[in-house]
């Protein structure tokens, strides 16, 4: 079944507790949105069942955001199992060994492996608390991205504030940049620390933007999604 939305640069994060609520929200958005993210918080609430429903019955694209991290054999096995769900994107931590294992698990499928660089809710103080080496956040994002690309990642997850520098990396040619931490003008940042507007993120080089609460909490989620799409610049050639 073809995806209903014409512009899949917007990915709506279905950050809700269960598949029933997620499906109801997706239905309210109708043809305004063709790409949805299902995160770890919904995994025990029927997230994989929702992914299959959105794909098979509604023709939507699905991004499973699990940020997998484990020894190589375990990551490879997990990804191989997830590949049967015909997902579009899957996230893993950007450590080279994890990325390489995920690519091996995804072999033969169309699922794209996206490597998480530095969470958009983190700043330098969070990196210090995690005992991550000194240096500015943008530099660490770029280094992790380059290593993830070298290990086989199809793309990376990073904040929109790093998108321009990421797009300039030689290793990023032909790769995806997906940016959470996107907030329309006038909305609360919430727990995000490195943010930008949807238009700024796309202009900076992002292929896809991820937006959750500003759409999910809107009185009319479909109208909120359309309003965001209306701000995006034309697609790059």
N, C-alpha and C positions, 0 to 999 in steps of 0.2 A: 504494500500500500504506500503511495507516495507521501512524503512529508507535506503537510498542509501549508506551512509558513514559507514565504518566499525568501526571507532573510534569516538564516540560521546563525548569524553572528551573535545574537542574544541567546544565552543559555539561562533558563530560569531554574534556580535552586529550589527544589521541593523539600525544604527543611521543615518537615512536619513529622509527627510521631509515627504515622502508620500509612499503609498503602491506600486504605479507603479514603483518608483525607487528601492524600496526594492525588489520587485519581479524580476526586471531586474538584480539586483546584485546577488540574489540567483541563478538565472538561469546561470549567468556567472560562478558561483562556482560549479555548477553541482553536480556530485557525490563526490566532494572533501569534502563537508561539509553536515552534516546531522542534525545539531542542530543550531537554530537561536534564537537570543534575539530580542524582539520588546519592545521598551521603551516608556516612557510617551510622549516623543517628537513626536512620530508618531501616538499617539492615535487619534488626530483629523484629521490625514491624511490617515485614512483607516487602522489603525493598526490591528483592530480585523478582518477586511475582509482579510488582508494579512495573519494573523494567520490561518484562516480557509483555505485559498488557499494553504498555505505551507503544512498544515496537510493533507487535503483531496485530493488535486490534485498531490502533489509532495512527500508525504510520509515523510516529515520532522518532527522533534521534535521542539517544540516551547516553549520558556521561555518568559512569559509576565512580564516585569519589571515595575510595577506601584508603588511599595513602598506604598501601601495603609496605611492610618492612619486616623482614625475617631472613633466615639463612636462605641461600640461593635455591636449594632443592624445594623448600617449602613455598617460596614465592612462585617458582616455576609451576609447581603443582596447582597452587591456588589460581593462578592466571589461566592455566590450561582448562580448569574447570569452569571459570567464568567466561571463557571464550565461547562456550556453547550457547550463551544467551544472546549472541549477535549484538553485543554492545558496540558503541561507537568509540568512546574514550574510557580509559581506566587509569587512575592515578596510582603511582608508587612513589616512595621516597626516592630522591634523586641521587642516592649513593650508587656509584657505577656497578657494584656487584648486584645490587637489587634490580637495577634497570636491565642489565644483561640477562638476568634470570627471567625477568618479566617478558622480555622480547622472545626468549626461547619458548616460554609458555604460550605466547600469543601466535606462534608460528602457524601459518596456514589459515589464520582468521583475518578479518578486516579490522579488528579492534586495534585502536591506536593507543600506545603506551605513553602517558604524560608523566614527566618527572617533576616532583615538587622540589622547588629550590629552597626558599625560606617562606614560611607561612606569612600571609598578609596581616595577621594579627600580632606579629612579632616585630620588635625593634631591637636596637643594640642591647638594651638592658635584658631582654629575653634571651638573646644569644649568650650574653655573659652568664646568665643563670644556668644555661644549658652547657656551659664550659666549651662553647664554640670559639675558635681562635679569634684574636683581635682583628679589627678591620671594619670598614664601613659596610653596611648591609648591601648596598648595590654591588660592591666588588665581590662579596661572597656569593651573591645571587649569580653574577656572571660566571664566576669560576665553577660553581656547581652546575650551571647550565651547560657550559662547555664540556665538562666531564660526562654529564648525562648524555649529551648528543653523541659524544665519542663512544659511549657504551651502547648506543642504539636507540635512544629515546626518539619517538616520533615528534615530540614537542615537550614544552615545559609549562609549569604553572608558576607564575610570578605576579607581583603586584604591577599595576599599570605604571607605577613610577620607574620601573626598570625596563619597560617594554622597548623604548627607543634604543637603549644600549644593547639589549638582547638582539633586536632585529639587525643590529650592525655587526654582530659576531659572524665571522666567516662560517662557523659551524652551524649557524641558524638558517642557512639557505635551504629553502624548501621545507622547513620545520614549522610546527605550530607553536604559537604563543597564546596561552589562555590566561586571562586575568580576572581573578576574584578581586575583592576590595573595590568594587565599582559602586559608586553612589551617585544617583542623579542629583542635580543641584537642588539644595534646600532640604535634603534628607539627612537623617542622623547617621554618623559614621558607625555607631554601635561599637562592637569589639574590634573593628578594623582600624589599623594604624597607618597603613600606606595605601591611600585611596586616590581616586581620580573620577571624573565624570565619565559616562559611557562614551561620549564623543571624543574626549581627550585620550581615553585608552585606545580606541581604534586608530586615531590619528598617530599615536605613538608607535603603532606597529602590531597591536594585538589582533589576532584572527577572530577570537571569540571573547566576549565579556560574560561574566557570571554575576547575576543579580538575584537576590533572594527577597529579603524582607520588604524593600520598597515596592515590590510587586505583590507579594503574598499578603501584605497587610493593607493593601489598597482597597477601597470600597469596590472598585471595579478593576480586578487584576488584568483583564484583557486590555482595557483602556490604558492602564499604567504601562503595560508592555508596549503597546503601540506608540505611546508618547515617547518612550525611550528609543524605539526603532526610528522614529521620525527625526531624532537628533543626530543619528549616525551619518557620517560622511559617505559618499558613494564608495562602492567596493573598489579596491585596487585592481588594476588590470592584471 
